[in-house]
Amino acid sequence: MMVKHETEKSRFVIEQDGKECVLDYVLKGDQVNFTHTYVPFALRGKGLAEELVGSGLRWANENSLNIKASCWYVKKFL
């Protein structure tokens, strides 16, 4: 499964079956706040949200960003 980082939209995306799964974030200086995770109902239970969060956290760590999560789902991984 391919996670795309759309920096211009501040989000990570997985496209599957014509639908988008999304992890949104806000970047301010050296802090990233993961604000929202969404997986369409028909695609839930397949590990897509976890894949998005993993990609987002790897990116944040690789770029030495301070991680904040206002999204309850992302908080589970911190």
N, CA, C and O atoms as a Tripos MOL2 file, in Angstrom:
@<TRIPOS>MOLECULE
protein
  312   311    78     0     0
PROTEIN
NO_CHARGES

@<TRIPOS>ATOM
      1 N           0.8450   -1.1750    0.0000 N.3       1 MET1
      2 CA          0.0000    0.0000    0.0000 C.3       1 MET1
      3 C           0.8870    1.2340    0.0000 C.2       1 MET1
      4 O           1.9200    1.2830    0.6690 O.2       1 MET1
      5 N           0.4700    2.2000   -0.7460 N.am      2 MET2
      6 CA          1.2920    3.3890   -0.9770 C.3       2 MET2
      7 C           0.7430    4.5880   -0.2010 C.2       2 MET2
      8 O          -0.3900    5.0180   -0.4170 O.2       2 MET2
      9 N           1.5590    5.1100    0.6950 N.am      3 VAL3
     10 CA          1.1970    6.3330    1.4170 C.3       3 VAL3
     11 C           1.8660    7.4950    0.7050 C.2       3 VAL3
     12 O           3.0830    7.5010    0.5170 O.2       3 VAL3
     13 N           1.0670    8.4800    0.3090 N.am      4 LYS4
     14 CA          1.6100    9.6870   -0.3250 C.3       4 LYS4
     15 C           1.6350   10.8150    0.6980 C.2       4 LYS4
     16 O           0.6840   11.0110    1.4550 O.2       4 LYS4
     17 N           2.7350   11.5460    0.7040 N.am      5 HIS5
     18 CA          2.8390   12.7360    1.5530 C.3       5 HIS5
     19 C           2.5750   13.9450    0.6760 C.2       5 HIS5
     20 O           3.3940   14.2960   -0.1740 O.2       5 HIS5
     21 N           1.4390   14.5760    0.8810 N.am      6 GLU6
     22 CA          1.0780   15.7700    0.1200 C.3       6 GLU6
     23 C           1.4080   16.9950    0.9750 C.2       6 GLU6
     24 O           0.5590   17.5190    1.6960 O.2       6 GLU6
     25 N           2.6660   17.4350    0.8760 N.am      7 THR7
     26 CA          3.1360   18.5290    1.7280 C.3       7 THR7
     27 C           2.3550   19.8190    1.4930 C.2       7 THR7
     28 O           2.1220   20.5850    2.4290 O.2       7 THR7
     29 N           1.9470   20.0630    0.2380 N.am      8 GLU8
     30 CA          1.2150   21.2940   -0.0630 C.3       8 GLU8
     31 C          -0.1620   21.3210    0.6030 C.2       8 GLU8
     32 O          -0.7420   22.3920    0.7850 O.2       8 GLU8
     33 N          -0.6860   20.1520    0.9640 N.am      9 LYS9
     34 CA         -1.9810   20.0630    1.6420 C.3       9 LYS9
     35 C          -1.8290   19.6520    3.1070 C.2       9 LYS9
     36 O          -2.8240   19.4810    3.8110 O.2       9 LYS9
     37 N          -0.5910   19.4930    3.5650 N.am     10 SER10
     38 CA         -0.2900   19.0880    4.9410 C.3      10 SER10
     39 C          -1.0450   17.8250    5.3310 C.2      10 SER10
     40 O          -1.7980   17.8070    6.3050 O.2      10 SER10
     41 N          -0.8270   16.7620    4.5460 N.am     11 ARG11
     42 CA         -1.5100   15.5160    4.8480 C.3      11 ARG11
     43 C          -0.7920   14.3230    4.2270 C.2      11 ARG11
     44 O          -0.0170   14.4500    3.2790 O.2      11 ARG11
     45 N          -1.0810   13.1690    4.7970 N.am     12 PHE12
     46 CA         -0.6680   11.8890    4.2580 C.3      12 PHE12
     47 C          -1.9320   11.2100    3.7410 C.2      12 PHE12
     48 O          -2.9870   11.2980    4.3680 O.2      12 PHE12
     49 N          -1.8260   10.5300    2.5920 N.am     13 VAL13
     50 CA         -2.9990    9.9590    1.9410 C.3      13 VAL13
     51 C          -2.7230    8.5530    1.4270 C.2      13 VAL13
     52 O          -1.6450    8.2640    0.9080 O.2      13 VAL13
     53 N          -3.7160    7.6880    1.5820 N.am     14 ILE14
     54 CA         -3.7360    6.3940    0.9100 C.3      14 ILE14
     55 C          -4.9900    6.3990    0.0540 C.2      14 ILE14
     56 O          -6.0920    6.6380    0.5500 O.2      14 ILE14
     57 N          -4.8160    6.1340   -1.2340 N.am     15 GLU15
     58 CA         -5.9670    6.0250   -2.1310 C.3      15 GLU15
     59 C          -6.2370    4.5510   -2.3830 C.2      15 GLU15
     60 O          -5.3490    3.8040   -2.7950 O.2      15 GLU15
     61 N          -7.4750    4.1410   -2.1300 N.am     16 GLN16
     62 CA         -7.8460    2.7500   -2.3400 C.3      16 GLN16
     63 C          -9.3130    2.6750   -2.7440 C.2      16 GLN16
     64 O         -10.1640    3.3270   -2.1380 O.2      16 GLN16
     65 N          -9.6000    1.8920   -3.7500 N.am     17 ASP17
     66 CA        -10.9730    1.7030   -4.2390 C.3      17 ASP17
     67 C         -11.6530    3.0380   -4.5490 C.2      17 ASP17
     68 O         -12.8540    3.1920   -4.3240 O.2      17 ASP17
     69 N         -10.8900    3.9970   -5.0630 N.am     18 GLY18
     70 CA        -11.4500    5.2940   -5.4240 C.3      18 GLY18
     71 C         -11.7580    6.2030   -4.2480 C.2      18 GLY18
     72 O         -12.4000    7.2390   -4.4140 O.2      18 GLY18
     73 N         -11.3080    5.8250   -3.0670 N.am     19 LYS19
     74 CA        -11.5560    6.6200   -1.8560 C.3      19 LYS19
     75 C         -10.2360    7.0400   -1.2360 C.2      19 LYS19
     76 O          -9.2010    6.4200   -1.4780 O.2      19 LYS19
     77 N         -10.2780    8.1000   -0.4340 N.am     20 GLU20
     78 CA         -9.0760    8.5960    0.2340 C.3      20 GLU20
     79 C          -9.1360    8.3620    1.7380 C.2      20 GLU20
     80 O         -10.1410    8.6440    2.3910 O.2      20 GLU20
     81 N          -8.0420    7.8420    2.2650 N.am     21 CYS21
     82 CA         -7.8040    7.7570    3.6970 C.3      21 CYS21
     83 C          -6.7770    8.8460    3.9950 C.2      21 CYS21
     84 O          -5.8000    8.9950    3.2610 O.2      21 CYS21
     85 N          -6.9920    9.6120    5.0750 N.am     22 VAL22
     86 CA         -6.2030   10.8290    5.2660 C.3      22 VAL22
     87 C          -5.7230   10.9800    6.7090 C.2      22 VAL22
     88 O          -6.4410   10.6710    7.6600 O.2      22 VAL22
     89 N          -4.4910   11.4620    6.8410 N.am     23 LEU23
     90 CA         -3.9500   11.9370    8.1170 C.3      23 LEU23
     91 C          -3.5400   13.3910    7.8920 C.2      23 LEU23
     92 O          -2.6100   13.6680    7.1340 O.2      23 LEU23
     93 N          -4.2320   14.3130    8.5470 N.am     24 ASP24
     94 CA         -3.9460   15.7480    8.4220 C.3      24 ASP24
     95 C          -3.0200   16.2090    9.5380 C.2      24 ASP24
     96 O          -3.0200   15.6560   10.6390 O.2      24 ASP24
     97 N          -2.2350   17.2270    9.2320 N.am     25 TYR25
     98 CA         -1.3600   17.8080   10.2590 C.3      25 TYR25
     99 C          -1.1890   19.3010   10.0340 C.2      25 TYR25
    100 O          -1.4740   19.8330    8.9610 O.2      25 TYR25
    101 N          -0.7080   19.9610   11.0930 N.am     26 VAL26
    102 CA         -0.3500   21.3790   11.0330 C.3      26 VAL26
    103 C           1.1100   21.4700   11.4410 C.2      26 VAL26
    104 O           1.4950   20.9750   12.5000 O.2      26 VAL26
    105 N           1.9200   22.1000   10.6060 N.am     27 LEU27
    106 CA          3.3470   22.2590   10.8700 C.3      27 LEU27
    107 C           3.6210   23.7170   11.1990 C.2      27 LEU27
    108 O           3.3450   24.6060   10.3940 O.2      27 LEU27
    109 N           4.1720   23.9590   12.3980 N.am     28 LYS28
    110 CA          4.5620   25.3130   12.8140 C.3      28 LYS28
    111 C           5.9810   25.2310   13.3520 C.2      28 LYS28
    112 O           6.2270   24.6730   14.4210 O.2      28 LYS28
    113 N           6.9000   25.7920   12.5980 N.am     29 GLY29
    114 CA          8.3030   25.7470   13.0090 C.3      29 GLY29
    115 C           8.7830   24.3120   13.0810 C.2      29 GLY29
    116 O           8.7440   23.5800   12.0930 O.2      29 GLY29
    117 N           9.2450   23.9110   14.2830 N.am     30 ASP30
    118 CA          9.7370   22.5430   14.4450 C.3      30 ASP30
    119 C           8.7270   21.6510   15.1620 C.2      30 ASP30
    120 O           9.0880   20.5980   15.6870 O.2      30 ASP30
    121 N           7.4600   22.0750   15.1830 N.am     31 GLN31
    122 CA          6.4080   21.2720   15.8230 C.3      31 GLN31
    123 C           5.3560   20.8520   14.8040 C.2      31 GLN31
    124 O           4.8880   21.6600   14.0010 O.2      31 GLN31
    125 N           4.9970   19.5810   14.8520 N.am     32 VAL32
    126 CA          3.9180   19.0750   14.0140 C.3      32 VAL32
    127 C           2.7840   18.6090   14.9230 C.2      32 VAL32
    128 O           3.0120   17.9090   15.9100 O.2      32 VAL32
    129 N           1.5770   19.0010   14.5800 N.am     33 ASN33
    130 CA          0.3870   18.5690   15.3030 C.3      33 ASN33
    131 C          -0.4590   17.7380   14.3480 C.2      33 ASN33
    132 O          -0.9800   18.2520   13.3580 O.2      33 ASN33
    133 N          -0.5930   16.4530   14.6530 N.am     34 PHE34
    134 CA         -1.4550   15.5850   13.8560 C.3      34 PHE34
    135 C          -2.8920   15.8120   14.3410 C.2      34 PHE34
    136 O          -3.2320   15.5100   15.4850 O.2      34 PHE34
    137 N          -3.7150   16.3450   13.4540 N.am     35 THR35
    138 CA         -5.0150   16.8670   13.8640 C.3      35 THR35
    139 C          -6.2030   15.9700   13.5510 C.2      35 THR35
    140 O          -7.2310   16.0560   14.2230 O.2      35 THR35
    141 N          -6.0800   15.1040   12.5380 N.am     36 HIS36
    142 CA         -7.2700   14.3860   12.0940 C.3      36 HIS36
    143 C          -6.8750   13.1610   11.2830 C.2      36 HIS36
    144 O          -6.0080   13.2320   10.4110 O.2      36 HIS36
    145 N          -7.5120   12.0530   11.5760 N.am     37 THR37
    146 CA         -7.3440   10.8320   10.7970 C.3      37 THR37
    147 C          -8.7200   10.4140   10.3040 C.2      37 THR37
    148 O          -9.6870   10.4110   11.0670 O.2      37 THR37
    149 N          -8.8060   10.0610    9.0220 N.am     38 TYR38
    150 CA        -10.0950    9.6270    8.4670 C.3      38 TYR38
    151 C          -9.9060    8.4580    7.5070 C.2      38 TYR38
    152 O          -9.0690    8.4930    6.6060 O.2      38 TYR38
    153 N         -10.7070    7.4280    7.7300 N.am     39 VAL39
    154 CA        -10.7780    6.2830    6.8150 C.3      39 VAL39
    155 C         -12.2580    6.0660    6.5040 C.2      39 VAL39
    156 O         -13.0610    5.9140    7.4250 O.2      39 VAL39
    157 N         -12.6310    6.0490    5.2260 N.am     40 PRO40
    158 CA        -14.0320    5.8060    4.8740 C.3      40 PRO40
    159 C         -14.5330    4.4870    5.4880 C.2      40 PRO40
    160 O         -13.7810    3.5210    5.6160 O.2      40 PRO40
    161 N         -15.7810    4.4740    5.8530 N.am     41 PHE41
    162 CA        -16.3690    3.3310    6.5480 C.3      41 PHE41
    163 C         -16.0880    2.0100    5.8370 C.2      41 PHE41
    164 O         -15.7490    1.0200    6.4850 O.2      41 PHE41
    165 N         -16.2240    1.9850    4.5260 N.am     42 ALA42
    166 CA        -16.0540    0.7480    3.7590 C.3      42 ALA42
    167 C         -14.6260    0.2010    3.8110 C.2      42 ALA42
    168 O         -14.4010   -0.9690    3.5010 O.2      42 ALA42
    169 N         -13.6650    1.0370    4.2010 N.am     43 LEU43
    170 CA        -12.2590    0.6160    4.2230 C.3      43 LEU43
    171 C         -11.7240    0.3900    5.6340 C.2      43 LEU43
    172 O         -10.5530    0.0520    5.8040 O.2      43 LEU43
    173 N         -12.5570    0.5690    6.6320 N.am     44 ARG44
    174 CA        -12.0850    0.4300    8.0190 C.3      44 ARG44
    175 C         -11.7820   -1.0190    8.3580 C.2      44 ARG44
    176 O         -12.3200   -1.9480    7.7550 O.2      44 ARG44
    177 N         -10.9090   -1.1840    9.3360 N.am     45 GLY45
    178 CA        -10.5460   -2.5140    9.7940 C.3      45 GLY45
    179 C          -9.4580   -3.1810    8.9730 C.2      45 GLY45
    180 O          -9.2030   -4.3750    9.1350 O.2      45 GLY45
    181 N          -8.8160   -2.4310    8.0970 N.am     46 LYS46
    182 CA         -7.7660   -2.9810    7.2340 C.3      46 LYS46
    183 C          -6.3770   -2.4740    7.5920 C.2      46 LYS46
    184 O          -5.4100   -2.7730    6.8930 O.2      46 LYS46
    185 N          -6.2690   -1.7090    8.6760 N.am     47 GLY47
    186 CA         -4.9670   -1.1970    9.0950 C.3      47 GLY47
    187 C          -4.5090    0.0420    8.3490 C.2      47 GLY47
    188 O          -3.3420    0.4220    8.4430 O.2      47 GLY47
    189 N          -5.4110    0.6790    7.6080 N.am     48 LEU48
    190 CA         -5.0110    1.8410    6.8070 C.3      48 LEU48
    191 C          -4.6890    3.0500    7.6790 C.2      48 LEU48
    192 O          -3.7230    3.7620    7.4060 O.2      48 LEU48
    193 N          -5.4710    3.2910    8.7090 N.am     49 ALA49
    194 CA         -5.1890    4.4200    9.6040 C.3      49 ALA49
    195 C          -3.8510    4.2270   10.3030 C.2      49 ALA49
    196 O          -3.0800    5.1740   10.4570 O.2      49 ALA49
    197 N          -3.5810    3.0050   10.7230 N.am     50 GLU50
    198 CA         -2.3070    2.7110   11.3780 C.3      50 GLU50
    199 C          -1.1430    2.9380   10.4220 C.2      50 GLU50
    200 O          -0.0940    3.4390   10.8260 O.2      50 GLU50
    201 N          -1.3200    2.5770    9.1720 N.am     51 GLU51
    202 CA         -0.2810    2.8020    8.1600 C.3      51 GLU51
    203 C          -0.0260    4.2990    7.9670 C.2      51 GLU51
    204 O           1.1220    4.7300    7.8550 O.2      51 GLU51
    205 N          -1.0980    5.0830    7.9280 N.am     52 LEU52
    206 CA         -0.9600    6.5420    7.7950 C.3      52 LEU52
    207 C          -0.2050    7.1250    8.9820 C.2      52 LEU52
    208 O           0.7260    7.9110    8.8090 O.2      52 LEU52
    209 N          -0.6090    6.7370   10.1810 N.am     53 VAL53
    210 CA          0.0270    7.2710   11.3890 C.3      53 VAL53
    211 C           1.4980    6.8670   11.4310 C.2      53 VAL53
    212 O           2.3550    7.6810   11.7770 O.2      53 VAL53
    213 N           1.7940    5.6300   11.0850 N.am     54 GLY54
    214 CA          3.1890    5.1850   11.0630 C.3      54 GLY54
    215 C           4.0290    6.0240   10.1200 C.2      54 GLY54
    216 O           5.1500    6.4110   10.4510 O.2      54 GLY54
    217 N           3.4880    6.3040    8.9480 N.am     55 SER55
    218 CA          4.2110    7.1360    7.9710 C.3      55 SER55
    219 C           4.4050    8.5540    8.5020 C.2      55 SER55
    220 O           5.4840    9.1310    8.3670 O.2      55 SER55
    221 N           3.3750    9.1030    9.0960 N.am     56 GLY56
    222 CA          3.4600   10.4570    9.6440 C.3      56 GLY56
    223 C           4.4770   10.5640   10.7630 C.2      56 GLY56
    224 O           5.2540   11.5170   10.8110 O.2      56 GLY56
    225 N           4.4770    9.5960   11.6610 N.am     57 LEU57
    226 CA          5.4300    9.6250   12.7740 C.3      57 LEU57
    227 C           6.8610    9.3970   12.3090 C.2      57 LEU57
    228 O           7.7890   10.0120   12.8370 O.2      57 LEU57
    229 N           7.0500    8.5220   11.3290 N.am     58 ARG58
    230 CA          8.4040    8.3290   10.7710 C.3      58 ARG58
    231 C           8.9230    9.6280   10.1580 C.2      58 ARG58
    232 O          10.0710   10.0160   10.3790 O.2      58 ARG58
    233 N           8.0620   10.2970    9.3820 N.am     59 TRP59
    234 CA          8.4390   11.5650    8.7700 C.3      59 TRP59
    235 C           8.8070   12.5880    9.8410 C.2      59 TRP59
    236 O           9.8210   13.2760    9.7220 O.2      59 TRP59
    237 N           7.9910   12.6890   10.8790 N.am     60 ALA60
    238 CA          8.2610   13.6560   11.9470 C.3      60 ALA60
    239 C           9.5910   13.3540   12.6340 C.2      60 ALA60
    240 O          10.3790   14.2630   12.8920 O.2      60 ALA60
    241 N           9.8380   12.0930   12.9280 N.am     61 ASN61
    242 CA         11.0930   11.7150   13.5830 C.3      61 ASN61
    243 C          12.2980   11.9380   12.6790 C.2      61 ASN61
    244 O          13.3370   12.4120   13.1380 O.2      61 ASN61
    245 N          12.1700   11.6030   11.4030 N.am     62 GLU62
    246 CA         13.2720   11.8050   10.4520 C.3      62 GLU62
    247 C          13.6330   13.2810   10.3000 C.2      62 GLU62
    248 O          14.7710   13.6210    9.9730 O.2      62 GLU62
    249 N          12.6470   14.1590   10.5420 N.am     63 ASN63
    250 CA         12.8750   15.5940   10.4090 C.3      63 ASN63
    251 C          13.0340   16.2930   11.7590 C.2      63 ASN63
    252 O          12.9720   17.5190   11.8440 O.2      63 ASN63
    253 N          13.2370   15.5040   12.8060 N.am     64 SER64
    254 CA         13.4680   16.0140   14.1620 C.3      64 SER64
    255 C          12.3970   17.0050   14.6080 C.2      64 SER64
    256 O          12.7010   18.0350   15.2100 O.2      64 SER64
    257 N          11.1530   16.6860   14.3090 N.am     65 LEU65
    258 CA         10.0400   17.5580   14.7010 C.3      65 LEU65
    259 C           9.5140   17.1500   16.0690 C.2      65 LEU65
    260 O           9.5240   15.9720   16.4260 O.2      65 LEU65
    261 N           9.0560   18.1360   16.8290 N.am     66 ASN66
    262 CA          8.3660   17.8610   18.0760 C.3      66 ASN66
    263 C           6.9400   17.4570   17.7240 C.2      66 ASN66
    264 O           6.2450   18.1650   16.9960 O.2      66 ASN66
    265 N           6.5170   16.3210   18.2460 N.am     67 ILE67
    266 CA          5.2310   15.7480   17.8520 C.3      67 ILE67
    267 C           4.1590   16.0640   18.8910 C.2      67 ILE67
    268 O           4.3480   15.8750   20.0920 O.2      67 ILE67
    269 N           3.0330   16.5510   18.3840 N.am     68 LYS68
    270 CA          1.8370   16.7820   19.1880 C.3      68 LYS68
    271 C           0.6930   16.1010   18.4490 C.2      68 LYS68
    272 O           0.7160   15.9950   17.2230 O.2      68 LYS68
    273 N          -0.2930   15.6450   19.1850 N.am     69 ALA69
    274 CA         -1.4420   15.0090   18.5330 C.3      69 ALA69
    275 C          -2.7300   15.4890   19.1870 C.2      69 ALA69
    276 O          -3.0100   15.1600   20.3400 O.2      69 ALA69
    277 N          -3.5020   16.2570   18.4550 N.am     70 SER70
    278 CA         -4.8340   16.5890   18.9360 C.3      70 SER70
    279 C          -5.8450   15.5560   18.4560 C.2      70 SER70
    280 O          -7.0040   15.5730   18.8700 O.2      70 SER70
    281 N          -5.4040   14.6590   17.5840 N.am     71 CYS71
    282 CA         -6.2350   13.5480   17.1030 C.3      71 CYS71
    283 C          -6.1420   12.3870   18.0960 C.2      71 CYS71
    284 O          -5.0450   11.9380   18.4270 O.2      71 CYS71
    285 N          -7.2850   11.9070   18.5670 N.am     72 TRP72
    286 CA         -7.2950   10.8210   19.5540 C.3      72 TRP72
    287 C          -6.6310    9.5550   19.0170 C.2      72 TRP72
    288 O          -5.9910    8.8220   19.7710 O.2      72 TRP72
    289 N          -6.7770    9.3000   17.7350 N.am     73 TYR73
    290 CA         -6.2180    8.0660   17.1820 C.3      73 TYR73
    291 C          -4.6860    8.1160   17.1820 C.2      73 TYR73
    292 O          -4.0310    7.1300   17.5220 O.2      73 TYR73
    293 N          -4.1320    9.2370   16.8080 N.am     74 VAL74
    294 CA         -2.6720    9.3760   16.7830 C.3      74 VAL74
    295 C          -2.1120    9.2820   18.2180 C.2      74 VAL74
    296 O          -1.0390    8.7180   18.4300 O.2      74 VAL74
    297 N          -2.8390    9.8310   19.1880 N.am     75 LYS75
    298 CA         -2.3890    9.7770   20.5890 C.3      75 LYS75
    299 C          -2.1290    8.3570   21.0510 C.2      75 LYS75
    300 O          -1.2760    8.1330   21.9100 O.2      75 LYS75
    301 N          -2.8490    7.3960   20.4980 N.am     76 LYS76
    302 CA         -2.6600    5.9880   20.8970 C.3      76 LYS76
    303 C          -1.2680    5.4820   20.5700 C.2      76 LYS76
    304 O          -0.8110    4.5070   21.1670 O.2      76 LYS76
    305 N          -0.5800    6.1310   19.6290 N.am     77 PHE77
    306 CA          0.7400    5.6740   19.1830 C.3      77 PHE77
    307 C           1.8850    6.4340   19.8340 C.2      77 PHE77
    308 O           3.0510    6.1200   19.5930 O.2      77 PHE77
    309 N           1.5720    7.4210   20.6490 N.am     78 LEU78
    310 CA          2.6190    8.2270   21.2860 C.3      78 LEU78
    311 C           2.9290    7.7230   22.6880 C.2      78 LEU78
    312 O           3.7860    8.2840   23.3700 O.2      78 LEU78
@<TRIPOS>BOND
     1     1     2 1
     2     2     3 1
     3     3     4 2
     4     3     5 am
     5     5     6 1
     6     6     7 1
     7     7     8 2
     8     7     9 am
     9     9    10 1
    10    10    11 1
    11    11    12 2
    12    11    13 am
    13    13    14 1
    14    14    15 1
    15    15    16 2
    16    15    17 am
    17    17    18 1
    18    18    19 1
    19    19    20 2
    20    19    21 am
    21    21    22 1
    22    22    23 1
    23    23    24 2
    24    23    25 am
    25    25    26 1
    26    26    27 1
    27    27    28 2
    28    27    29 am
    29    29    30 1
    30    30    31 1
    31    31    32 2
    32    31    33 am
    33    33    34 1
    34    34    35 1
    35    35    36 2
    36    35    37 am
    37    37    38 1
    38    38    39 1
    39    39    40 2
    40    39    41 am
    41    41    42 1
    42    42    43 1
    43    43    44 2
    44    43    45 am
    45    45    46 1
    46    46    47 1
    47    47    48 2
    48    47    49 am
    49    49    50 1
    50    50    51 1
    51    51    52 2
    52    51    53 am
    53    53    54 1
    54    54    55 1
    55    55    56 2
    56    55    57 am
    57    57    58 1
    58    58    59 1
    59    59    60 2
    60    59    61 am
    61    61    62 1
    62    62    63 1
    63    63    64 2
    64    63    65 am
    65    65    66 1
    66    66    67 1
    67    67    68 2
    68    67    69 am
    69    69    70 1
    70    70    71 1
    71    71    72 2
    72    71    73 am
    73    73    74 1
    74    74    75 1
    75    75    76 2
    76    75    77 am
    77    77    78 1
    78    78    79 1
    79    79    80 2
    80    79    81 am
    81    81    82 1
    82    82    83 1
    83    83    84 2
    84    83    85 am
    85    85    86 1
    86    86    87 1
    87    87    88 2
    88    87    89 am
    89    89    90 1
    90    90    91 1
    91    91    92 2
    92    91    93 am
    93    93    94 1
    94    94    95 1
    95    95    96 2
    96    95    97 am
    97    97    98 1
    98    98    99 1
    99    99   100 2
   100    99   101 am
   101   101   102 1
   102   102   103 1
   103   103   104 2
   104   103   105 am
   105   105   106 1
   106   106   107 1
   107   107   108 2
   108   107   109 am
   109   109   110 1
   110   110   111 1
   111   111   112 2
   112   111   113 am
   113   113   114 1
   114   114   115 1
   115   115   116 2
   116   115   117 am
   117   117   118 1
   118   118   119 1
   119   119   120 2
   120   119   121 am
   121   121   122 1
   122   122   123 1
   123   123   124 2
   124   123   125 am
   125   125   126 1
   126   126   127 1
   127   127   128 2
   128   127   129 am
   129   129   130 1
   130   130   131 1
   131   131   132 2
   132   131   133 am
   133   133   134 1
   134   134   135 1
   135   135   136 2
   136   135   137 am
   137   137   138 1
   138   138   139 1
   139   139   140 2
   140   139   141 am
   141   141   142 1
   142   142   143 1
   143   143   144 2
   144   143   145 am
   145   145   146 1
   146   146   147 1
   147   147   148 2
   148   147   149 am
   149   149   150 1
   150   150   151 1
   151   151   152 2
   152   151   153 am
   153   153   154 1
   154   154   155 1
   155   155   156 2
   156   155   157 am
   157   157   158 1
   158   158   159 1
   159   159   160 2
   160   159   161 am
   161   161   162 1
   162   162   163 1
   163   163   164 2
   164   163   165 am
   165   165   166 1
   166   166   167 1
   167   167   168 2
   168   167   169 am
   169   169   170 1
   170   170   171 1
   171   171   172 2
   172   171   173 am
   173   173   174 1
   174   174   175 1
   175   175   176 2
   176   175   177 am
   177   177   178 1
   178   178   179 1
   179   179   180 2
   180   179   181 am
   181   181   182 1
   182   182   183 1
   183   183   184 2
   184   183   185 am
   185   185   186 1
   186   186   187 1
   187   187   188 2
   188   187   189 am
   189   189   190 1
   190   190   191 1
   191   191   192 2
   192   191   193 am
   193   193   194 1
   194   194   195 1
   195   195   196 2
   196   195   197 am
   197   197   198 1
   198   198   199 1
   199   199   200 2
   200   199   201 am
   201   201   202 1
   202   202   203 1
   203   203   204 2
   204   203   205 am
   205   205   206 1
   206   206   207 1
   207   207   208 2
   208   207   209 am
   209   209   210 1
   210   210   211 1
   211   211   212 2
   212   211   213 am
   213   213   214 1
   214   214   215 1
   215   215   216 2
   216   215   217 am
   217   217   218 1
   218   218   219 1
   219   219   220 2
   220   219   221 am
   221   221   222 1
   222   222   223 1
   223   223   224 2
   224   223   225 am
   225   225   226 1
   226   226   227 1
   227   227   228 2
   228   227   229 am
   229   229   230 1
   230   230   231 1
   231   231   232 2
   232   231   233 am
   233   233   234 1
   234   234   235 1
   235   235   236 2
   236   235   237 am
   237   237   238 1
   238   238   239 1
   239   239   240 2
   240   239   241 am
   241   241   242 1
   242   242   243 1
   243   243   244 2
   244   243   245 am
   245   245   246 1
   246   246   247 1
   247   247   248 2
   248   247   249 am
   249   249   250 1
   250   250   251 1
   251   251   252 2
   252   251   253 am
   253   253   254 1
   254   254   255 1
   255   255   256 2
   256   255   257 am
   257   257   258 1
   258   258   259 1
   259   259   260 2
   260   259   261 am
   261   261   262 1
   262   262   263 1
   263   263   264 2
   264   263   265 am
   265   265   266 1
   266   266   267 1
   267   267   268 2
   268   267   269 am
   269   269   270 1
   270   270   271 1
   271   271   272 2
   272   271   273 am
   273   273   274 1
   274   274   275 1
   275   275   276 2
   276   275   277 am
   277   277   278 1
   278   278   279 1
   279   279   280 2
   280   279   281 am
   281   281   282 1
   282   282   283 1
   283   283   284 2
   284   283   285 am
   285   285   286 1
   286   286   287 1
   287   287   288 2
   288   287   289 am
   289   289   290 1
   290   290   291 1
   291   291   292 2
   292   291   293 am
   293   293   294 1
   294   294   295 1
   295   295   296 2
   296   295   297 am
   297   297   298 1
   298   298   299 1
   299   299   300 2
   300   299   301 am
   301   301   302 1
   302   302   303 1
   303   303   304 2
   304   303   305 am
   305   305   306 1
   306   306   307 1
   307   307   308 2
   308   307   309 am
   309   309   310 1
   310   310   311 1
   311   311   312 2
@<TRIPOS>SUBSTRUCTURE
     1 MET1         2 RESIDUE 1 A MET
     2 MET2         6 RESIDUE 1 A MET
     3 VAL3        10 RESIDUE 1 A VAL
     4 LYS4        14 RESIDUE 1 A LYS
     5 HIS5        18 RESIDUE 1 A HIS
     6 GLU6        22 RESIDUE 1 A GLU
     7 THR7        26 RESIDUE 1 A THR
     8 GLU8        30 RESIDUE 1 A GLU
     9 LYS9        34 RESIDUE 1 A LYS
    10 SER10       38 RESIDUE 1 A SER
    11 ARG11       42 RESIDUE 1 A ARG
    12 PHE12       46 RESIDUE 1 A PHE
    13 VAL13       50 RESIDUE 1 A VAL
    14 ILE14       54 RESIDUE 1 A ILE
    15 GLU15       58 RESIDUE 1 A GLU
    16 GLN16       62 RESIDUE 1 A GLN
    17 ASP17       66 RESIDUE 1 A ASP
    18 GLY18       70 RESIDUE 1 A GLY
    19 LYS19       74 RESIDUE 1 A LYS
    20 GLU20       78 RESIDUE 1 A GLU
    21 CYS21       82 RESIDUE 1 A CYS
    22 VAL22       86 RESIDUE 1 A VAL
    23 LEU23       90 RESIDUE 1 A LEU
    24 ASP24       94 RESIDUE 1 A ASP
    25 TYR25       98 RESIDUE 1 A TYR
    26 VAL26      102 RESIDUE 1 A VAL
    27 LEU27      106 RESIDUE 1 A LEU
    28 LYS28      110 RESIDUE 1 A LYS
    29 GLY29      114 RESIDUE 1 A GLY
    30 ASP30      118 RESIDUE 1 A ASP
    31 GLN31      122 RESIDUE 1 A GLN
    32 VAL32      126 RESIDUE 1 A VAL
    33 ASN33      130 RESIDUE 1 A ASN
    34 PHE34      134 RESIDUE 1 A PHE
    35 THR35      138 RESIDUE 1 A THR
    36 HIS36      142 RESIDUE 1 A HIS
    37 THR37      146 RESIDUE 1 A THR
    38 TYR38      150 RESIDUE 1 A TYR
    39 VAL39      154 RESIDUE 1 A VAL
    40 PRO40      158 RESIDUE 1 A PRO
    41 PHE41      162 RESIDUE 1 A PHE
    42 ALA42      166 RESIDUE 1 A ALA
    43 LEU43      170 RESIDUE 1 A LEU
    44 ARG44      174 RESIDUE 1 A ARG
    45 GLY45      178 RESIDUE 1 A GLY
    46 LYS46      182 RESIDUE 1 A LYS
    47 GLY47      186 RESIDUE 1 A GLY
    48 LEU48      190 RESIDUE 1 A LEU
    49 ALA49      194 RESIDUE 1 A ALA
    50 GLU50      198 RESIDUE 1 A GLU
    51 GLU51      202 RESIDUE 1 A GLU
    52 LEU52      206 RESIDUE 1 A LEU
    53 VAL53      210 RESIDUE 1 A VAL
    54 GLY54      214 RESIDUE 1 A GLY
    55 SER55      218 RESIDUE 1 A SER
    56 GLY56      222 RESIDUE 1 A GLY
    57 LEU57      226 RESIDUE 1 A LEU
    58 ARG58      230 RESIDUE 1 A ARG
    59 TRP59      234 RESIDUE 1 A TRP
    60 ALA60      238 RESIDUE 1 A ALA
    61 ASN61      242 RESIDUE 1 A ASN
    62 GLU62      246 RESIDUE 1 A GLU
    63 ASN63      250 RESIDUE 1 A ASN
    64 SER64      254 RESIDUE 1 A SER
    65 LEU65      258 RESIDUE 1 A LEU
    66 ASN66      262 RESIDUE 1 A ASN
    67 ILE67      266 RESIDUE 1 A ILE
    68 LYS68      270 RESIDUE 1 A LYS
    69 ALA69      274 RESIDUE 1 A ALA
    70 SER70      278 RESIDUE 1 A SER
    71 CYS71      282 RESIDUE 1 A CYS
    72 TRP72      286 RESIDUE 1 A TRP
    73 TYR73      290 RESIDUE 1 A TYR
    74 VAL74      294 RESIDUE 1 A VAL
    75 LYS75      298 RESIDUE 1 A LYS
    76 LYS76      302 RESIDUE 1 A LYS
    77 PHE77      306 RESIDUE 1 A PHE
    78 LEU78      310 RESIDUE 1 A LEU
